């Protein structure tokens, strides 16, 4: 069906999004979670709980994949992405969902 439109290491194509992901990943995860139907607050807070943080990152990534019709990444690969490259994968999801660098909603 589809592939990622945004590369895993394409963080620097949007410096605002890159900085936001690095310094405030809870906000980015909350916004991505909200864009796929999850609670913004619960997703953001999940990053502060060990164990739950990986589950939250993984489940939101799976929902982005489902939402965008990406079929090139299975559940195990998604888990490896959030385990080994969590900030890069979170930024990839942020860009994929079209949230770009807009920090303040209009």
N, C-alpha and C positions, 0 to 999 in steps of 0.2 A: 504494500500500500504506500508507505512513505518512509522518508528518512528525516533526520534532524536537519532543519534549515540552518541552524546555528551550530558551529563547531564547539567541541568541548573546551578547547584552548583559545577560543576567540574572544576572551574576556576584554582584551584591550581595544576591541573595536568600539567599545562604549566605556570610556573611562569613569563616568559617573556611576554607572551600574557596577563596574568592577570595584570601585572604592566603597560603594554602599554594601556590596556583598562581603567585602573583606572586613569592614569595621562594624557593620550592623546586619549580620546574616539573619537575625531573628525577624527583622522587618521584611527582608527579601523573601524568606520562607513564608511568612504570613501573607504577603501579597500574592505569591505564586499559589499558595494553598487556597486563598480566597478566589482566585481566578478559575480554579477547578472545583469549586463548591464546598471547600472546607472552611472552618472558622479561622479567620486571620489571627486572632488572639491566641487560640489554642495551638496553632502551628508554630507561632513565634515563641511561645512559652515552652514548647516541647524541646527546643534546642538547649534549654538549661537543665534538662533531666537526662543523666547518663543512661544509655540504652534506648530510652524513648526518642532521643534525638536522631539516632540512626534509623529507627523505624519511621519516624515522621518524614525524614528526608527521602527515604526509600518509597514510602507510600505516596507522597506528593509527586515524586518523579514518575511512578507508575501511572498516576492519574493524568499527568501531562502527556505521557506516551499514549495513553488510551484516547485522550481528548484530541490529540493531533494526528492520530492514526499512524503512529510510527511502529513499524513492524521489524525493524532491524536490531532491536534490543530486547532481550529476554529478561526475566526477573533476576537471574543470577548476575548478568552483566550490570544491571541497574544497581544491585547490591554492591558489587565491586566498585562501581563509579562513586557511590556515596561514601563508601568506606575509605577509598584511596584518594579520591579527588573531590571531596565534599564541596568545597567552595567553588571550584570550577564547574561541577555539575549543577550546583544551585544557580550559578550565574547563567549557565546555558539554558536552564529552564526559564529563568527570568526573561532572557532575551527571546526565547522561543515563543513564549506566551504574549509577546508584544508589549511587555511592560517597560522595556528599554531603560532609559535613564530618568524617566519622569518620577521624581521623588514625591512631589506634591500632586494630589489628584486635582483635576480641573472640574 
